[in-house]
Amino acid sequence: MQDYQNGRSERSLALLIETDEAYRAVITASLQLAGCRVEHAATVDLALAALERRSYNLVVWGVSTGDSGRRCEVISEVRLRTEVPLVLIDGGSDAAQLDLESGADQWLPKPFVPGALIGAVRAALRKASSPVVGVATRMEMRGMVLDGKTRRVTAGGREAAFTRQEWDLLSILVSHPNRFLGAREILRLGWRAGDHEADQLRTYVRRLRQKMEPLELPCRLVSEHGQGYCLAFH
């Protein structure tokens, strides 16, 4: 394991999991450009041991072919040890949604564009330090249960899981029931989704609706032109 200090203790410390030497060099350079110090772990097992020993601000995992089939398991193991942002660089073109559902914060394809990785890292670190109001523990409201640890909502025997960005948006709306919030106010409250957040907000609202509607919750996500978005309770 190697540590790049650069003499700046205030920089974020990233743990990079990458077996391929060439990828490791490119990812390390990108992380340094994003403002991080970097420690390396050549295998997942070494990374999990490192997470037991010390704290990091960021974990970046370049998923190898051998570990591709255990992505969800590894993400769960990482999440048991830390809640810092987790960025995955994965060669599986169909893996993005599954990885995000499992607990990753950002996802990039492999091979990747260094500029895209720098942007993803900066967005993840910015979001981690944002003042977003989250549903951090188990909450019961009118027959529905919101579990902040697993990012799941259950009601009437039905259940839906949410990605981190979806959950943060839902948390903001739950914290302001029956009140319309415009895009600017939602961003001010700390919601982050990388570049072009205002444009992506509409996409995330649509995804929330798709997951919430089958649950038959005592509320619905409504939108009004010029007013914004509201979680309206019946």
LINKALIN-V756221 format. One record per residue. OMEGA is omega in whole degrees, -180 to 180 (NA if undefined). Layout:
omega-><OMEGA OMEGA>
This chain:
omega-><-174 -176 177 -173 -179 174 -177 -175 -177 -178 179 179 -178 172 -179 176 -178 -179 -176 -175 -179 177 -178 -180 -179 180 179 179 180 179 178 177 178 176 -177 160 -171 167 -176 168 -175 -179 178 -179 177 179 179 177 179 179 176 -173 -175 -178 177 175 -174 172 177 -177 171 -172 178 179 -179 -179 -175 -177 -179 -178 -177 179 -178 178 178 179 177 -177 176 -175 -178 176 -180 -179 179 -180 179 172 -165 180 -179 -175 -178 -172 -170 -175 180 180 180 178 -177 177 176 -180 180 -178 175 177 177 6 -175 174 -177 179 179 178 178 179 -180 180 180 179 -179 180 178 -180 -179 -179 -178 -177 -177 178 -177 171 -168 -178 -180 -179 178 -179 173 176 176 -178 177 -178 -177 -179 -179 -177 180 175 178 178 177 180 178 -175 175 177 -175 173 -178 -180 177 -178 179 178 178 -180 179 -179 178 -179 179 -175 176 179 178 177 176 -179 -178 -179 178 177 179 180 171 -179 -178 177 180 -178 177 -174 -179 178 -179 -178 180 179 -179 175 179 179 176 180 -177 -180 -176 -174 -180 -177 -177 -178 178 179 176 -179 -177 177 178 180 179 179 178 -172 -176 171 -174 178 -179 NA>
